[in-house]
Amino acid sequence: MKKYLLLFVAVHFIFRSDAQKDTVSAEKELEEAVVYSMKYPEKQKNLVQKIDVITARQIARFNGQNTGDLLILSGKLFVQKSQQGGSSPNIRGYEASRVLLVIDGIRHNTAIFRAGHLQNVITIDQNMLERVEILYGPSSTLYGSDALGGIVHLQTKSPVLSKTEKTLVTGSAFSRYSTANHEKTIHGDLSIGGKKIAWLSSFTFSDFGDMKMGSRYPSRYPTFGRRDSLIAFFGFRDSVIANKDTRIQKYSGYKQWDVMQKLLFKPSERISHLLNVQYSTSTNIPRYDRLQDKRNFGGAIGTTLRWAQWYYGPQKRLLSAYEFRYKPSSFMEEIKVNINYQDLEESRQQREYRRYDRFDSRRERVKVWGFVIDGRKLWKQHELTAGIDGQFNDVKSRASRTNLNTGAVTKLDTRYPDGKNKMNYMAVFAQHIYKSSDGKWVLNDGLRLQSVTLRSNVIDNSFFNLPVTQYKQDHLALTGNAGIIYNPGRNTSLRFGLSSAFRSPNIDDLVKIFDFSVARRIFVPNADIKPEYTYNADVTIQKTFDGKFMIELTGFYTLFRNAIVPAPFKLNGQDSIIYNGVKSAVFANQNLNKGRTYGFNASTKMDFSRYLSFTSTVTYTRGRIANYDGTEIPQSHIPPLYGKTSLMYEKAKFGTELFVLFNGWKRLKDYNPFGEDNLQYATPDGMPSWMTLNWRGHVNIGKYVQLQAAVENILDRNYRYFASGFSAPGRNFILAVRTKW
């Protein structure tokens, strides 16, 4: 009752009389808030959906080590990590394949994005980004399948044309060092522009050493996360040795390279051509959480480390895109055509302790061709964006087992079928905005009709004797959104929206064979699963006082239908099989009844003066889902309460910020027992709450150089993010030198 009373008081306070008008500066700030995830630039105040923007200036100020860290430091999203080279964004309790990643308007989710935890976001270099836009809630209308929880839209920098006869040369560069993992990063980008042609090049190299965790442990868990032993390879033999410093997470470091090239040709004000090429690669990335697993003897978990080697091979991402923009003199304000190609490679390499006879390698390559054709029409008080898009996935899955003693290479069961794996998307969509003449009412509505086809076949069925070797699915989905904005005064806004989204089962959902040895389960294909849907209602209240104080409260309630979750299954009539010498229960993805997620986000900003400001944001999410036995259990991926509070001072050449990041408890009772919550990497009571105190500052030296310094986790707290098998950095000193011209 107390919580509801407080909510009532807050709403009453927000909607008190709008007698005082905003100052000119506050009104101008609202006018200039523009987002680009609606395909074309749109003022944020005209959009019902909650959207947060991380600008280029904030990206440089946050100074994170990768794009996952950027999202964490923003305080906007919860991010899970299974290893240092991992980051899996979570929006409203939906993660991995249920959150859509978009790069420069192009879908990045492929046919093998899994429902567990992903690391793909780190292949997009944060240093080449112009901005990040986070769309909360179902978002399938414009971008299609997978946006059940929302979208992370990453937009890269563009070449800059010269407005004079002189060639325009702009760019930036920086070098950074961090002590917690001895990170060394260098970056440079350069734009050279004439009046019609401009070229941009960006390059980043990062070297991340083994991460050191904090020294201040929760009192009840004095050894939580410590790495007391590890497996080393001496004299052609595995040996378990003591870790000299148990706070050092040995075998967690890696290196990464990111390159981007763009060429812009704009022969007239009405026509432009843009070529966009991005490439990312890395060294091997150790799967740190798996390197902590204990060996399994006949179903009993022992005390000896199981894996001598478990790492992802170099994760490669290539994106090539051509974009044509045309502004006709009539009919449409702008027409845009984007043709793109993505080539992605990933692999899993693993070997058990002293099993020199079986070094297992599973390799996946995904080629994706895509196109988007859309246009924008403005008339009177209406705006319409409409178009068609398509994406065509081709997956190749290969596997082999090598005997390190003899060098002999033999066949191994592949992660996905070893035949053809194709998944194609085709859709038409439209998004409409209506603005009343008095500015008090704005209507948003849209529809998308999506066709999805999947074809997969098994060639070698000798490993599992699967009853089905040909997999075929055809789905047609209709999703949409509708919402209204009411502005009773210049300082107050009320938004109410309804939206739906879908996710068609992909290759990973439908036909993956996966050994979850910690829980002694083997996951097998299930040809009968169907698309999953979310249906959402959002209410947002925003109020500004005197142009100096802003408060925003968003509440949401999402229905989850046809949820694809793992559940007991039978393979050839058997509920368990022997796999890799271990008796494992047979599981498969299935559409269970239904689930629901709900929660709120509250944020506030206060400007004490032109130079001193205070911001705070907090997010709470709760989720429940029907179990296969009819009971109700916690939904997977639901993060604990989290947020950020910051006090920042910035004037002329100097800026400083003191901020707190925090996560609440994730209690044992709130863990999903069958999903991807990774209870084995938590304490016996769940994942403890934590709070870190952090500082960062900068000073401009001359016109072109900026010196940045930061101390993260000042109190040296030892903690982990929920569902993570990797401990966060301890006290971390950061020094960077930036230049911009």
SVG drawing of the C-alpha trace seen along z (x, -y; Angstrom):
<svg xmlns="http://www.w3.org/2000/svg" viewBox="-5 -32 63 77">
<polyline fill="none" stroke="black" stroke-width="0.4" points="0.0,0.0 2.9,-2.4 4.3,-1.9 1.0,-2.8 0.5,-5.8 4.0,-7.1 3.2,-6.5 -0.1,-8.5 1.7,-11.4 4.3,-11.4 1.7,-11.4 -0.3,-14.2 2.9,-16.2 3.8,-15.9 0.4,-16.9 -0.1,-19.9 -0.9,-23.2 1.3,-24.1 1.2,-27.8 4.9,-28.3 6.3,-28.0 9.7,-26.5 12.6,-28.8 13.8,-29.4 16.8,-27.2 14.8,-24.2 12.4,-24.6 15.3,-24.7 16.8,-21.5 13.5,-19.6 13.3,-20.9 16.8,-19.6 16.3,-16.1 16.3,-14.0 16.4,-10.3 17.2,-8.4 16.0,-4.8 12.6,-5.7 14.5,-5.4 14.5,-9.2 15.3,-11.9 12.4,-12.6 12.0,-14.8 12.0,-12.6 9.0,-14.5 6.8,-13.2 7.5,-9.5 5.4,-7.4 8.1,-4.7 10.7,-5.3 14.0,-5.9 17.3,-6.8 20.2,-8.3 23.9,-8.0 25.7,-10.8 29.2,-10.8 30.2,-13.3 29.0,-10.8 30.7,-7.9 34.0,-9.7 33.3,-10.8 32.2,-7.3 35.5,-6.0 34.4,-2.3 36.7,0.5 34.1,1.9 30.5,1.3 29.2,3.5 31.0,1.4 29.6,-1.7 26.0,-0.5 26.9,0.4 28.4,-3.0 25.4,-4.7 23.3,-3.2 20.5,-2.6 20.9,1.2 21.8,4.3 24.6,6.3 25.6,9.9 29.2,11.2 30.4,14.8 33.9,13.7 35.9,10.5 35.3,10.7 31.5,10.8 28.6,8.5 25.0,9.4 22.6,6.4 19.3,6.9 16.2,4.8 13.3,5.3 14.2,8.9 14.8,9.9 18.3,10.7 20.4,12.2 18.2,13.3 15.2,11.5 17.0,8.1 17.6,6.8 21.0,5.3 20.9,2.8 24.0,1.2 23.5,-1.8 19.9,-0.7 20.9,2.9 19.8,5.9 22.8,7.6 20.9,10.6 21.6,13.7 20.0,17.1 22.3,18.5 21.8,15.8 21.1,17.9 18.7,17.4 21.4,17.7 24.1,15.0 25.9,13.3 29.1,11.4 28.3,10.0 27.9,6.4 31.6,6.1 32.4,6.6 31.0,3.1 33.7,0.7 32.3,-2.0 35.0,-4.4 33.6,-4.5 30.1,-5.3 28.3,-8.6 25.5,-7.6 23.6,-4.7 19.8,-4.7 18.0,-2.3 14.4,-1.5 12.5,0.0 9.7,2.5 8.5,4.6 9.9,2.9 9.1,5.2 7.2,2.6 10.3,1.1 12.9,3.8 11.2,7.1 11.8,10.3 13.7,10.6 12.8,7.1 10.8,8.7 12.4,6.6 13.7,3.7 16.5,2.6 20.0,1.4 20.7,-0.8 24.3,-1.6 25.1,-4.4 28.6,-4.9 30.3,-8.2 30.0,-9.5 32.4,-11.3 32.0,-15.1 31.7,-17.2 33.3,-20.6 31.0,-23.6 33.7,-25.6 36.2,-25.2 38.8,-24.0 39.3,-20.4 37.9,-19.7 40.1,-17.5 38.6,-16.4 39.3,-13.5 40.1,-12.3 42.5,-9.9 43.2,-8.7 45.4,-6.3 44.2,-4.7 45.6,-2.6 43.7,-0.8 45.3,0.9 42.7,3.6 43.5,5.6 46.5,3.7 44.4,2.6 46.2,0.8 44.0,-0.8 44.8,-3.1 42.3,-4.6 42.3,-7.0 39.7,-8.2 40.2,-10.6 37.7,-12.3 38.8,-14.1 36.0,-15.9 35.6,-17.9 32.3,-19.5 31.0,-16.3 33.2,-13.5 34.3,-12.6 36.2,-9.6 36.3,-8.4 38.7,-5.8 38.6,-4.5 41.0,-2.1 41.1,-0.7 43.4,1.8 42.9,3.1 45.0,5.4 43.2,6.7 45.2,8.6 43.8,10.9 41.2,9.1 41.8,8.4 38.8,8.5 38.2,6.4 39.6,7.2 36.5,6.2 34.3,9.3 30.8,9.7 31.2,10.7 29.3,13.9 31.2,15.0 34.9,14.3 36.1,16.4 33.4,15.6 34.8,15.6 38.4,16.2 40.5,18.3 42.5,20.6 43.7,23.0 44.0,23.4 45.2,25.8 48.6,25.2 50.3,27.1 53.9,28.2 56.0,30.6 53.2,31.8 51.1,32.6 48.2,30.8 48.8,29.9 46.6,28.3 48.5,25.5 47.8,22.9 46.9,19.4 49.6,17.1 47.1,14.3 43.6,15.6 42.1,12.2 43.6,12.5 41.2,14.1 43.8,16.1 43.1,16.8 40.6,14.0 42.6,11.6 42.4,11.1 43.1,8.7 40.8,7.0 41.1,5.0 38.3,2.9 38.4,1.1 35.8,-1.0 36.0,-2.7 33.2,-4.9 33.1,-6.8 30.4,-9.4 29.6,-10.8 26.9,-13.6 26.7,-15.0 23.8,-17.2 21.6,-18.2 19.0,-15.6 21.2,-12.6 23.9,-10.8 25.8,-7.5 27.5,-6.0 29.7,-2.9 30.1,-1.5 32.7,1.3 33.3,2.5 35.6,5.3 36.3,6.7 38.4,9.6 40.1,10.8 42.5,13.3 41.1,16.4 38.7,15.3 38.8,17.6 35.3,18.7 36.3,17.9 33.1,19.2 33.6,22.7 37.2,22.7 35.9,22.8 33.7,25.8 34.5,28.9 34.9,32.3 31.9,34.5 32.3,38.1 29.3,40.3 26.9,37.5 28.7,36.3 30.5,33.0 34.0,33.4 36.7,31.0 39.0,31.1 38.7,28.5 37.1,30.0 38.4,28.0 42.0,27.6 40.9,25.5 37.6,23.7 37.8,20.7 36.0,18.9 38.1,18.7 38.7,15.3 35.3,13.7 35.1,12.1 32.6,9.6 32.5,8.1 29.8,5.7 29.6,4.1 26.7,1.8 25.8,-0.5 23.2,-3.2 21.5,-5.4 19.4,-8.4 17.2,-10.4 15.0,-13.5 12.5,-13.8 10.8,-17.1 7.4,-15.6 5.5,-12.5 8.1,-11.6 10.4,-13.8 13.1,-11.1 13.7,-7.6 16.4,-5.4 17.8,-2.1 20.3,0.0 21.9,3.2 24.1,5.0 26.2,8.1 27.5,9.5 30.0,12.4 30.4,13.6 32.6,16.4 32.8,17.9 34.0,21.1 34.2,23.1 37.3,25.0 37.4,27.2 39.4,30.0 38.9,31.7 41.7,32.1 44.3,34.6 42.0,35.7 44.7,35.3 42.8,37.6 39.9,35.2 40.5,31.6 37.0,30.6 36.5,27.8 33.1,26.6 33.0,23.8 30.2,21.7 30.1,19.2 27.1,17.1 26.6,15.2 23.8,12.7 22.5,10.7 20.0,8.0 18.2,5.0 15.9,2.2 13.9,-0.2 11.9,-2.8 10.6,-6.3 9.1,-9.2 6.1,-11.3 5.0,-14.5 1.6,-16.1 -0.2,-18.6 0.1,-17.2 1.0,-13.7 4.3,-11.8 4.5,-8.4 7.5,-6.0 6.9,-2.9 9.0,-0.3 10.0,3.3 13.0,5.2 14.6,8.7 17.4,10.7 18.8,14.0 20.9,16.2 23.1,19.0 24.7,21.0 27.6,23.5 28.4,25.7 31.5,27.8 33.1,29.8 36.2,32.1 38.0,33.9 41.8,34.0 43.9,36.5 46.8,34.3 49.0,37.4 48.7,38.8 47.5,35.8 44.5,37.8 41.4,35.8 38.0,37.4 34.4,36.4 32.4,34.8 28.8,33.9 28.2,30.4 26.4,27.7 23.9,27.2 23.0,29.6 25.9,30.3 23.8,29.8 22.1,26.7 20.8,24.1 18.9,21.2 16.6,18.7 15.0,15.8 13.0,12.8 10.7,10.7 8.4,7.9 6.4,4.7 6.0,2.1 4.5,-1.4 4.9,-3.8 2.6,-6.9 2.7,-10.0 0.0,-12.6 0.5,-15.9 -2.4,-18.1 -2.2,-21.8 -2.2,-23.0 0.7,-20.7 -1.2,-19.0 -1.8,-15.6 0.5,-13.3 -0.6,-9.9 1.8,-7.1 0.7,-3.9 2.3,-1.3 2.0,2.2 4.4,4.8 3.6,8.0 6.6,10.4 7.2,13.7 9.9,16.1 11.1,19.3 13.6,21.8 15.2,24.9 17.7,27.2 18.8,30.8 21.1,33.3 23.5,35.3 25.3,37.4 22.8,38.8 25.1,41.4 25.8,39.5 22.3,39.2 20.0,41.2 17.6,38.3 14.0,39.2 13.8,36.1 16.6,35.0 14.7,32.4 13.4,29.3 11.1,26.9 9.2,23.9 7.1,21.1 5.6,18.4 3.7,15.2 3.4,12.6 1.5,9.3 2.7,6.9 2.2,3.3 2.1,0.4 -0.3,-2.4 0.1,-5.2 -0.8,-8.7 1.0,-11.6 -0.9,-14.3 0.9,-17.5 -1.3,-19.6 1.4,-22.2 4.9,-22.9 6.3,-21.3 4.3,-18.1 3.9,-15.1 1.8,-11.9 2.4,-9.0 0.5,-5.8 1.5,-3.1 0.6,0.5 3.0,2.6 3.7,6.1 6.7,8.0 7.5,11.5 10.5,13.7 10.5,16.6 12.5,19.7 15.9,19.5 18.5,22.2 19.8,22.1 16.3,22.6 15.2,25.3 18.0,27.6 20.9,27.0 22.5,29.9 24.1,28.6 25.7,30.2 25.0,28.4 27.3,30.7 27.1,28.7 23.4,29.6 23.9,33.0 21.6,32.1 21.7,32.6 19.6,30.4 18.3,31.8 16.3,30.5 12.5,30.0 10.8,29.4 7.5,28.3 8.3,25.0 6.5,21.8 7.2,18.1 7.0,16.3 5.3,13.0 5.3,10.1 2.4,7.7 3.2,4.6 1.5,1.6 3.7,-1.5 2.8,-4.6 5.3,-7.4 4.9,-10.6 7.4,-13.4 7.5,-16.7 9.9,-19.7 10.1,-22.4 11.4,-25.8 13.7,-24.3 16.0,-23.1 14.5,-19.9 13.1,-17.0 11.5,-13.8 10.4,-10.9 8.5,-7.7 7.8,-4.8 5.8,-1.8 5.4,1.3 3.6,4.6 4.5,7.2 2.7,10.5 5.0,13.2 3.2,15.8 4.5,19.1 7.7,18.6 10.5,20.8 12.1,22.4 14.0,25.6 12.0,28.5 12.3,32.3 12.0,34.1 12.3,37.6 14.7,38.7 13.7,42.0 11.5,42.7 14.3,42.1 14.4,39.3 18.2,39.6 21.2,40.7 25.0,41.2 26.9,38.2 30.6,37.8 30.6,40.5 28.0,38.8 24.4,39.8 22.5,36.7 18.8,35.8 17.3,35.0 15.9,31.5 14.6,29.5 13.2,26.1 9.4,26.0 6.6,23.4 5.4,23.3 2.2,21.6 2.8,17.9 4.7,15.5 4.7,11.9 7.2,9.2 6.5,5.9 8.4,3.1 9.3,-0.6 12.1,-3.0 12.5,-6.3 14.9,-9.0 15.6,-12.6 17.9,-15.4 18.5,-18.6 20.6,-21.5 21.8,-23.4 23.6,-25.9 25.0,-26.2 27.9,-24.0 26.7,-21.6 24.1,-18.9 22.6,-15.8 21.2,-12.8 19.8,-9.5 18.1,-6.5 16.7,-3.3 15.1,-0.2 13.1,2.6 11.9,5.7 10.0,8.7 9.0,11.7 7.1,15.0 6.6,17.8 4.6,21.1 6.7,24.2 6.3,27.4 4.5,29.0 1.9,26.2 3.5,24.4 4.7,20.8 8.4,20.0 10.7,17.0 11.4,16.1 15.0,16.3 17.2,13.2 15.3,11.0 17.9,8.6 17.8,7.3 17.1,3.7 19.9,1.5 20.8,-2.0 23.1,-5.0 23.4,-8.3 25.8,-11.0 26.9,-14.5 28.8,-16.3 30.5,-19.6 31.7,-21.0 33.0,-24.4 35.2,-25.6 38.2,-23.4 37.6,-21.3 35.0,-18.6 34.6,-16.1 32.0,-13.5 31.3,-11.5 28.9,-8.6 27.5,-5.4 26.5,-2.3 24.4,0.2 22.6,3.6 20.2,5.1 20.1,8.7 19.1,11.5 17.8,14.0 17.9,17.8 14.1,17.9 14.1,15.5 16.4,17.7 15.0,19.7 16.0,23.4 16.1,24.4 17.2,21.3 20.3,19.3 20.6,17.7 23.8,19.6 23.1,20.2 26.3,22.3 28.3,19.0 26.5,17.3 26.6,17.8 24.4,20.3 21.9,17.4 22.0,16.0 23.9,13.0 24.7,10.3 23.8,6.7 26.6,4.3 27.4,0.6 30.5,-1.0 31.8,-4.5 33.5,-6.0 35.2,-9.2 36.3,-10.5 37.5,-13.9 39.1,-15.7 41.0,-18.8 41.5,-20.4 45.1,-21.3 45.2,-23.9 42.8,-23.7 43.1,-20.1 44.2,-17.9 42.2,-16.5 43.6,-14.6 41.2,-12.1 41.6,-10.3 39.3,-8.0 39.1,-5.7 36.4,-3.1 35.3,-1.0 37.2,-3.2 36.3,-1.1 37.7,2.0 34.4,4.0 34.3,7.6 31.2,8.3 29.6,10.1 26.7,9.1 23.7,11.4 24.0,14.6 27.7,13.8 30.5,16.3 33.1,13.5 33.9,11.1 33.9,7.3 37.1,5.2 38.4,4.2 39.8,0.7 40.7,-0.5 42.8,-3.6 42.3,-4.8 44.4,-7.4 43.7,-8.5 44.9,-11.2 42.5,-12.4 42.9,-14.8 40.2,-16.1 40.6,-18.5"/>
</svg>
